[in-house]
Amino acid sequence: MWPTPGATLRSLGLSSGDTLAEVGSGNGYLALPTARVTAPARTYGLDLDESLLGELERLADRQGIDNVVAVHCDARNPTSALDADIVTDAAPFALADRHELPPYHDGVVFERERV
């Protein structure tokens, strides 16, 4: 993935006060650095795997990050209570071969739909 996610996020213009939701956040590889960059705003980690969300919460607690919210949901039907400025889906970038990416994945972070 990204060797320095915090620096990558800052270079993309993410800053304090931006609320972000990461679809498929897993244990927080992107969500935890995002929370540091955007504090005090919330960072939502959305995932279907409850054990990974539990790990996300434990890592956030261990690192003293209190603005991460783990959300158990299916990415195809996220909770209606979610209020975010930016929604990311970093999972496709973990594919072994970049040629497997759908055509709309032409950037690291893109706007799929205004939420």
C-alpha positions as CSV (number, residue, x, y, z in Angstrom):
1,M,0.0,0.0,0.0
2,W,1.4,3.4,0.9
3,P,4.7,3.6,2.8
4,T,3.6,6.8,4.6
5,P,-0.2,7.1,4.6
6,G,-0.2,10.2,6.7
7,A,2.1,12.1,4.4
8,T,0.1,10.8,1.4
9,L,-3.2,12.0,2.9
10,R,-1.8,15.5,3.7
11,S,-0.4,15.8,0.1
12,L,-3.9,15.1,-1.1
13,G,-5.3,18.0,0.9
14,L,-6.7,16.2,3.9
15,S,-6.5,18.3,7.0
16,S,-7.8,18.9,10.5
17,G,-11.6,19.0,10.6
18,D,-12.2,16.8,7.5
19,T,-14.5,13.8,8.3
20,L,-13.5,10.7,6.4
21,A,-15.1,7.3,6.0
22,E,-12.9,4.4,4.8
23,V,-14.8,1.5,3.2
24,G,-13.1,-1.8,4.0
25,S,-10.9,-0.2,6.7
26,G,-9.8,-3.6,8.2
27,N,-7.6,-3.0,11.2
28,G,-7.0,0.7,10.3
29,Y,-3.9,0.9,8.1
30,L,-5.4,4.0,6.5
31,A,-8.0,4.9,9.1
32,L,-5.6,5.4,12.0
33,P,-3.2,7.9,10.1
34,T,-6.3,9.6,8.8
35,A,-7.6,10.1,12.3
36,R,-4.3,11.7,13.3
37,V,-4.4,14.1,10.3
38,T,-8.1,15.1,10.6
39,A,-8.5,15.3,14.4
40,P,-10.6,16.4,16.1
41,A,-13.0,15.3,13.3
42,R,-14.2,11.7,13.2
43,T,-12.8,9.0,11.0
44,Y,-15.1,6.2,10.3
45,G,-13.7,2.7,9.6
46,L,-16.4,0.6,7.8
47,D,-15.9,-3.1,7.5
48,L,-17.9,-6.3,7.5
49,D,-15.3,-8.2,9.6
50,E,-16.0,-7.6,13.3
51,S,-12.7,-9.0,14.4
52,L,-10.8,-6.5,12.3
53,L,-12.9,-3.7,13.6
54,G,-12.1,-4.9,17.1
55,E,-8.4,-4.7,16.3
56,L,-8.9,-1.2,14.9
57,E,-10.5,-0.1,18.2
58,R,-7.7,-1.7,20.2
59,L,-5.0,-0.1,18.1
60,A,-6.7,3.3,18.3
61,D,-6.9,3.0,22.0
62,R,-3.3,1.8,22.3
63,Q,-2.1,4.8,20.2
64,G,-4.3,7.3,22.1
65,I,-6.5,8.0,19.1
66,D,-10.0,8.9,20.2
67,N,-11.7,10.1,17.0
68,V,-11.9,6.7,15.2
69,V,-15.4,5.2,15.0
70,A,-15.6,1.5,13.9
71,V,-18.7,0.8,11.9
72,H,-19.8,-2.8,11.2
73,C,-21.7,-2.7,7.9
74,D,-21.7,-3.9,4.3
75,A,-20.0,-1.4,2.0
76,R,-23.0,-1.8,-0.4
77,N,-25.3,-0.5,2.3
78,P,-23.5,1.8,4.7
79,T,-25.4,3.2,7.7
80,S,-27.6,6.2,7.0
81,A,-26.2,7.8,10.2
82,L,-22.8,8.2,8.5
83,D,-21.9,11.8,7.9
84,A,-18.5,12.2,6.0
85,D,-16.8,14.8,3.9
86,I,-14.7,12.2,2.1
87,V,-15.3,8.5,1.5
88,T,-12.3,6.3,0.5
89,D,-12.0,2.7,-0.7
90,A,-8.4,1.8,-0.5
91,A,-9.0,-2.0,-0.8
92,P,-8.7,-2.1,-4.6
93,F,-5.1,-0.8,-4.3
94,A,-4.1,-4.0,-2.5
95,L,-4.6,-6.0,-5.7
96,A,-1.5,-7.7,-6.9
97,D,-1.8,-6.4,-10.4
98,R,-2.7,-2.8,-11.1
99,H,-4.3,-3.9,-14.4
100,E,-7.0,-5.6,-12.4
101,L,-8.4,-2.3,-11.2
102,P,-11.6,-1.0,-12.7
103,P,-11.2,2.0,-15.0
104,Y,-12.6,4.5,-12.5
105,H,-9.6,3.8,-10.1
106,D,-7.3,6.3,-11.9
107,G,-6.3,8.0,-8.7
108,V,-5.5,7.2,-5.1
109,V,-8.5,9.0,-3.7
110,F,-11.4,9.9,-5.9
111,E,-14.9,11.1,-5.5
112,R,-17.3,8.4,-6.5
113,E,-20.4,10.2,-5.2
114,R,-21.1,13.2,-3.0
115,V,-22.3,12.0,0.4
